[in-house]
């Protein structure tokens, strides 16, 4: 037997009228949401360049150093591009 469809809430058009936290200050919610968003995407900032996806030698060397410290690359592994 098919389930009955829940009618949308008349004021919002949503079938979940309680999806927004009740009794919380809007300014505090916005502030908290922005803080969480910025903390998650802080590592995606462009450093020393304006072209997204550009690979710089310093970035490559820093990443290789980190990978060598963690044992993901052998200590003597050469990370320079071939022909360099």
C-alpha positions in Angstrom: 0.0 0.0 0.0 1.5 3.4 -0.9 2.4 5.8 1.9 0.4 9.0 2.2 2.4 12.1 1.1 2.9 14.7 3.8 1.4 18.0 2.7 3.8 20.9 2.5 3.6 23.5 5.3 1.4 26.3 4.2 3.7 29.1 5.2 7.0 27.8 3.8 6.1 25.3 1.2 8.3 22.8 3.0 7.2 19.4 4.3 9.5 19.9 7.3 8.3 23.1 9.0 10.6 22.6 12.0 13.8 22.4 10.0 15.1 25.7 11.3 16.2 25.8 15.0 13.5 27.4 17.1 14.2 30.1 19.7 17.8 30.9 18.6 19.1 34.3 17.7 19.4 34.7 13.9 22.6 36.8 14.2 24.2 34.1 16.4 23.2 31.4 13.9 24.7 33.3 11.0 27.9 34.1 12.9 28.3 30.4 13.9 27.6 29.2 10.4 30.1 31.6 8.9 32.8 30.6 11.4 32.2 26.9 10.6 32.3 27.5 6.8 35.5 29.6 7.0 37.2 27.0 9.2 36.5 24.2 6.7 37.7 26.2 3.6 40.7 28.0 5.1 43.1 25.5 3.5 41.8 26.3 0.0 43.2 29.9 -0.1 45.6 30.7 -2.9 49.1 31.4 -1.7 51.7 33.2 -3.9 49.5 33.0 -7.0 46.2 34.2 -8.4 45.7 31.2 -10.7 43.7 28.4 -9.0 45.4 25.1 -9.7 48.8 26.5 -10.5 51.6 24.4 -9.1 54.5 26.3 -7.6 57.9 24.7 -6.8 57.6 25.9 -3.2 54.2 24.2 -2.8 55.5 21.0 -4.4 58.6 20.9 -2.2 56.5 21.6 1.0 54.1 18.8 0.2 57.0 16.4 -0.6 58.6 17.3 2.7 55.4 16.6 4.6 54.9 13.3 2.7 58.6 12.3 3.5 58.1 13.1 7.2 55.0 10.8 7.3 56.8 8.0 5.5 54.6 8.2 2.4 57.7 8.9 0.2 61.2 7.6 0.6 63.6 10.2 2.0 65.7 10.1 -1.2 62.7 10.5 -3.6 63.3 13.4 -6.1 60.1 15.4 -6.5 61.4 17.8 -9.2 59.7 17.4 -12.5 61.6 15.5 -15.1 63.6 17.8 -17.2 64.2 20.3 -14.4 
